[in-house]
Amino acid sequence: MRFLLVDRITAIETGKRASAVKSVSLTEDFFEHHFPDHPIMPGVLITECMVQLADWLLREQRNFESVGLPSAFESVKFHNLVRPGDQLVLDVELTSNDDGKYQFKGQATCNQQVVAVARFTMHLIPAEDLQPAEESRRLFAILRSY
């Protein structure tokens, strides 16, 4: 089972861009150790939210027959902290597709303030290597239905 961080996909423009939200709750496992007295969402998980959203954009474009995996991070910058009770607004845009390398720029905001920005590259693998296409379609429908 995949570890899903994106709660809801709010918009998708096939093959171009997508938006989503992640509601951050104190009950999330990572807050137990990061940091118990001053909980802060780890930056790597904020980045993972953007990667997961980019993956859904690629899956939808490829009829859920492929899965996108990150292969490089060109840049990642963090600007603000994310705490329990915050809601991340995530945006990713496909900036180029060069020989099977899909380059994205992503941004996470909270309360209309930029939390993180990233530029990263993803590649595709067949969906059956990780998750059946039908299961991907089912999860995508749930993420889009809220």
Long-range contacts (C-beta under 8 A, 24 or more apart in sequence): 2-130, 2-131, 4-52, 4-139, 5-45, 5-48, 5-49, 5-52, 6-49, 6-52, 6-53, 6-56, 6-90, 6-143, 7-143, 7-146, 8-143, 8-144, 8-146, 9-53, 9-56, 9-140, 9-143, 9-144, 12-56, 12-57, 12-60, 12-144, 14-57, 14-60, 14-61, 15-57, 15-61, 15-94, 16-57, 16-93, 16-94, 17-57, 17-91, 17-92, 17-93, 17-94, 18-53, 18-54, 18-56, 18-57, 18-91, 18-92, 19-53, 19-89, 19-90, 19-91, 20-49, 20-53, 20-56, 20-89, 20-90, 20-143, 21-87, 21-88, 21-89, 21-90, 22-49, 22-87, 22-88, 22-90, 23-87, 23-88, 24-82, 24-83, 24-84, 24-85, 24-86, 24-87, 24-88, 25-84, 25-85, 26-84, 26-85, 28-84, 31-84, 39-83, 39-84, 40-81, 40-82, 40-83, 41-81, 41-82, 41-83, 41-86, 43-76, 43-78, 43-116, 46-78, 46-82, 46-88, 46-108, 46-115, 46-116, 47-73, 47-76, 47-106, 47-116, 47-118, 47-120, 49-88, 49-90, 49-108, 50-90, 50-92, 50-104, 50-106, 50-107, 50-108, 50-116, 50-118, 50-120, 51-106, 51-120, 51-122, 53-90, 53-92, 53-106, 54-92, 54-94, 54-102, 54-104, 54-106, 54-120, 54-122, 55-122, 56-140, 56-143, 57-92, 57-94, 58-102, 58-122, 58-124, 59-127, 59-136, 59-140, 60-140, 62-124, 63-133, 64-127, 64-133, 64-134, 64-136, 64-137, 64-140, 65-126, 65-127, 65-133, 66-124, 66-125, 66-126, 66-127, 67-124, 67-125, 67-126, 67-127, 67-129, 67-130, 67-131, 67-136, 68-102, 68-122, 68-123, 68-124, 69-122, 69-123, 69-124, 69-125, 70-120, 70-121, 70-122, 71-101, 71-121, 71-122, 71-123, 72-120, 72-121, 73-118, 73-119, 73-120, 73-121, 74-103, 74-119, 74-120, 74-121, 75-117, 75-118, 75-119, 76-116, 76-117, 76-118, 76-119, 76-120, 77-116, 77-117, 77-118, 78-115, 78-116, 79-113, 79-114, 79-115, 79-116, 79-117, 80-110, 80-113, 80-114, 80-115, 81-115, 82-108, 82-110, 82-115, 86-110, 86-111, 88-115, 95-119, 100-124
